[in-house]
Amino acid sequence: MQLLWFKRDLRLHDHAPLAAAAAAGRVLPVYVHEPELLTTTDHDPRHAAFVEECLQELRVALAERGAPLLEPHGVLPDVFEALCEQLPITAIYAHEECGNGTSYARDRRVRAWARRRGLAMHEFQGSGVVRRLASRDGWHEQWLQHVRAPRAATPLRITGATADELSRVPQQFVAPRNASTPPMHVPGMVERQTGGRTHAERLLGSFLQERGEHYRVAMSSPSEAIDACSRLSPHLTWGTLSVREAYQAARGRAAQLRDELKGLGRTASNLSQRETLARWQQSLVSFASRIEWRDHFIQKLESEPALEYRSYAPIFDNVWSLEPDAERLDAWREGRTGYPLVDACMRSVHATGWLTFRMRAMVMSFASHYLWLHWRPAGLVLARAFTDYEPGIHWMQCQMQAGVTGINTIRIYNPIKQAAEHDAAGDFVRRWVPELSALPTADLLRPWDAPPLMQQMHGMHIGRDYPRPIVPHEASYTHARDTLHTLKQAAQQQGVSRRVWQQHGSRKTPFNASTR
Ligand SMILES: Cc1cc2nc3c(=O)[nH]c(=O)nc-3n(C[C@H](O)[C@H](O)[C@H](O)COP(=O)(O)OP(=O)(O)OC[C@H]3O[C@@H](n4cnc5c(N)ncnc54)[C@H](O)[C@@H]3O)c2cc1C
């Protein structure tokens, strides 16, 4: 009997370990609720709620195919040992996972235990991320090979354990079959994405057929991006959808658009149709490249797991304290910095679990550069806030936005300029910072400059109803820019940047050009 270990791959489709285990014989599907993963500093109940919704669908789908899901609670490998004592398990099938430090240590324990027990352990590549990658050269080609390969077949029937065998398993390991529980409530969240394969398929379909046309231009607006972006991130994180499925669906849609465009011909009367199709095509190109970025970032953590905790270029770790200024961290987390767009983003992400890329980059830059907080404690706040928390993307992005990689351009996001460009009408700020909603749009950018009479007219007072800026804008910007550029130069002189580029650089630009 093959133990099929579900982790962050909560689907039956394009699931190579499941297909292989089913082809090899009887399958025992297992998802372990691990207390150690539920108590890490990067965990939040919103993650558990999303997972529970995914499991609800998975339970039903597996039971319908003949192999109910077992859901023990406990520490690994002890739980597997308990199962092996009761059942004739001969091998474990699973995806390779690139998670956080706790799941990394857990995987090593399970592998060592399986070796000692003489149990075969078959781990399958689950995305374009390559285990034991020898060199970054040629990674893009390997990635394409993975995402273009045929999808693993979804078994229609799975031969599971017999009733007699299952009766030997502790009864609390056998999950209740329950598909009708409504979306779960998470305290503090007003709207959240729901887990489960059905939602993943719906989002993929609606993005590729209806919502995605303006993706490329709307993705940076905090209000428009909510619909214009795919919103697939939590599904890719928890594996209700594979990267390959997303990529191939986008490719299929691109081919359909090409045919439509050819069929139209070039006449003046169909100009607007051609423009629409061209917009769709551009959006799909942007989407496909982001799907690749996903694996590109996760590959970095896979290749160097310590990057979850320390900067690529360690020289940067000395300028920030890992013990952050609690007052600043709290103000940032709670959306009380006095910078309206930053505050709107932070309040919104706690309430919804999602922010578009540009706003994530801006709040991270604000924490690092204006508030001078180390990326690690600030990143933990965001890890808990994002439903899609994916350690490989997250920590690499936190470092990149903080400017500590030694190879990327240092970008300090100006929150006033970002608001002017991406929330010009102030809709997003008004929604999430209602105490400012009465102010004229022009004053939303710098409410502290709104004339006192104007404030009075609108029944509010900056400094009482909404904070004054927690740090001065220009001085904070200049301090961050000068300090980071000096450190980056030092990293280059010490050869650190070259090492980082060799191990992790995307190869889109040669070393010198990428380190401007
Ligand atoms: C500080 C910071 C932290 C982040 N943390 C996470 C995280 O924990 N989990 C996460 O999935 N994404 C993270 N991102 C990347 C990005 O912001 C999200 O993937 C994206 O906003 C998710 O929305 P979407 O699914 O609608 O994306 P879309 O724009 O529709 O993109 C499709 C998919 O491509 C991938 N993707 C998109 N943008 C990026 C990017 N810049 N880098 C890597 N992959 C990308 C994601 O898997 C995403 O689901 C982070 C970005 C920053 C700046």
The ligand as an SDF file (V2000), in Angstrom:
LIG
                    3D

 53 58  0  0  0  0  0  0  0  0999 V2000
    6.7410   42.1430   -0.1230 C   0  0  0  0  0  0  0  0  0  0  0  0
    6.0250   41.1580   -1.0290 C   0  0  0  0  0  0  0  0  0  0  0  0
    5.5980   39.9440   -0.5200 C   0  0  0  0  0  0  0  0  0  0  0  0
    4.9530   39.0210   -1.3470 C   0  0  0  0  0  0  0  0  0  0  0  0
    4.5410   37.8400   -0.7920 N   0  0  0  0  0  0  0  0  0  0  0  0
    3.9070   36.9290   -1.5630 C   0  0  0  0  0  0  0  0  0  0  0  0
    3.4580   35.6990   -1.0060 C   0  0  0  0  0  0  0  0  0  0  0  0
    3.6610   35.4180    0.1780 O   0  0  0  0  0  0  0  0  0  0  0  0
    2.7970   34.8310   -1.8170 N   0  0  0  0  0  0  0  0  0  0  0  0
    2.5750   35.1060   -3.1420 C   0  0  0  0  0  0  0  0  0  0  0  0
    1.9620   34.2890   -3.8430 O   0  0  0  0  0  0  0  0  0  0  0  0
    3.0290   36.2490   -3.6960 N   0  0  0  0  0  0  0  0  0  0  0  0
    3.6650   37.1730   -2.9580 C   0  0  0  0  0  0  0  0  0  0  0  0
    4.0980   38.3490   -3.5290 N   0  0  0  0  0  0  0  0  0  0  0  0
    4.0310   38.5120   -4.9980 C   0  0  0  0  0  0  0  0  0  0  0  0
    2.7540   39.1490   -5.5810 C   0  0  0  0  0  0  0  0  0  0  0  0
    2.4870   40.3650   -4.9790 O   0  0  0  0  0  0  0  0  0  0  0  0
    1.5450   38.2210   -5.4770 C   0  0  0  0  0  0  0  0  0  0  0  0
    1.8660   36.9540   -6.0160 O   0  0  0  0  0  0  0  0  0  0  0  0
    0.3430   38.7300   -6.2620 C   0  0  0  0  0  0  0  0  0  0  0  0
    0.0120   40.0240   -5.8480 O   0  0  0  0  0  0  0  0  0  0  0  0
   -0.8210   37.7720   -6.0350 C   0  0  0  0  0  0  0  0  0  0  0  0
   -1.9880   38.1880   -6.6810 O   0  0  0  0  0  0  0  0  0  0  0  0
   -2.5330   37.4300   -7.9800 P   0  0  0  0  0  0  0  0  0  0  0  0
   -2.6000   35.9720   -7.7540 O   0  0  0  0  0  0  0  0  0  0  0  0
   -3.7730   38.1040   -8.4010 O   0  0  0  0  0  0  0  0  0  0  0  0
   -1.3390   37.7060   -8.9870 O   0  0  0  0  0  0  0  0  0  0  0  0
   -1.2810   37.8160  -10.5610 P   0  0  0  0  0  0  0  0  0  0  0  0
   -0.7350   39.1450  -10.8800 O   0  0  0  0  0  0  0  0  0  0  0  0
   -2.5320   37.4180  -11.1960 O   0  0  0  0  0  0  0  0  0  0  0  0
   -0.1120   36.7780  -10.9300 O   0  0  0  0  0  0  0  0  0  0  0  0
   -0.3350   35.3830  -11.1140 C   0  0  0  0  0  0  0  0  0  0  0  0
    0.5850   34.6050  -10.2130 C   0  0  0  0  0  0  0  0  0  0  0  0
    1.9430   34.8920  -10.5280 O   0  0  0  0  0  0  0  0  0  0  0  0
    2.7280   34.8920   -9.3380 C   0  0  0  0  0  0  0  0  0  0  0  0
    3.2740   36.2370   -9.1360 N   0  0  0  0  0  0  0  0  0  0  0  0
    2.7050   37.4070   -9.4660 C   0  0  0  0  0  0  0  0  0  0  0  0
    3.5170   38.4240   -9.1760 N   0  0  0  0  0  0  0  0  0  0  0  0
    4.6170   37.8880   -8.6420 C   0  0  0  0  0  0  0  0  0  0  0  0
    5.8240   38.4310   -8.1430 C   0  0  0  0  0  0  0  0  0  0  0  0
    6.0710   39.7410   -8.1610 N   0  0  0  0  0  0  0  0  0  0  0  0
    6.7520   37.5950   -7.6480 N   0  0  0  0  0  0  0  0  0  0  0  0
    6.5520   36.2630   -7.6380 C   0  0  0  0  0  0  0  0  0  0  0  0
    5.4280   35.6910   -8.1120 N   0  0  0  0  0  0  0  0  0  0  0  0
    4.4730   36.4920   -8.6060 C   0  0  0  0  0  0  0  0  0  0  0  0
    1.7950   34.5110   -8.1970 C   0  0  0  0  0  0  0  0  0  0  0  0
    1.8600   33.1240   -8.0020 O   0  0  0  0  0  0  0  0  0  0  0  0
    0.4420   34.9260   -8.7410 C   0  0  0  0  0  0  0  0  0  0  0  0
   -0.6160   34.2170   -8.1690 O   0  0  0  0  0  0  0  0  0  0  0  0
    4.7460   39.3070   -2.7210 C   0  0  0  0  0  0  0  0  0  0  0  0
    5.1770   40.5320   -3.2190 C   0  0  0  0  0  0  0  0  0  0  0  0
    5.8110   41.4500   -2.3890 C   0  0  0  0  0  0  0  0  0  0  0  0
    6.2650   42.7570   -2.9530 C   0  0  0  0  0  0  0  0  0  0  0  0
  1  2  1  0
  2  3  1  0
  2 52  2  0
  3  4  2  0
  4  5  1  0
  4 50  1  0
  5  6  2  0
  6  7  1  0
  6 13  1  0
  7  8  2  0
  7  9  1  0
  9 10  1  0
 10 11  2  0
 10 12  1  0
 12 13  2  0
 13 14  1  0
 14 15  1  0
 14 50  1  0
 15 16  1  0
 16 17  1  0
 16 18  1  0
 18 19  1  0
 18 20  1  0
 20 21  1  0
 20 22  1  0
 22 23  1  0
 23 24  1  0
 24 25  2  0
 24 26  1  0
 24 27  1  0
 27 28  1  0
 28 29  2  0
 28 30  1  0
 28 31  1  0
 31 32  1  0
 32 33  1  0
 33 34  1  0
 33 48  1  0
 34 35  1  0
 35 36  1  0
 35 46  1  0
 36 37  1  0
 36 45  1  0
 37 38  2  0
 38 39  1  0
 39 40  1  0
 39 45  2  0
 40 41  1  0
 40 42  2  0
 42 43  1  0
 43 44  2  0
 44 45  1  0
 46 47  1  0
 46 48  1  0
 48 49  1  0
 50 51  2  0
 51 52  1  0
 52 53  1  0
M  END
$$$$
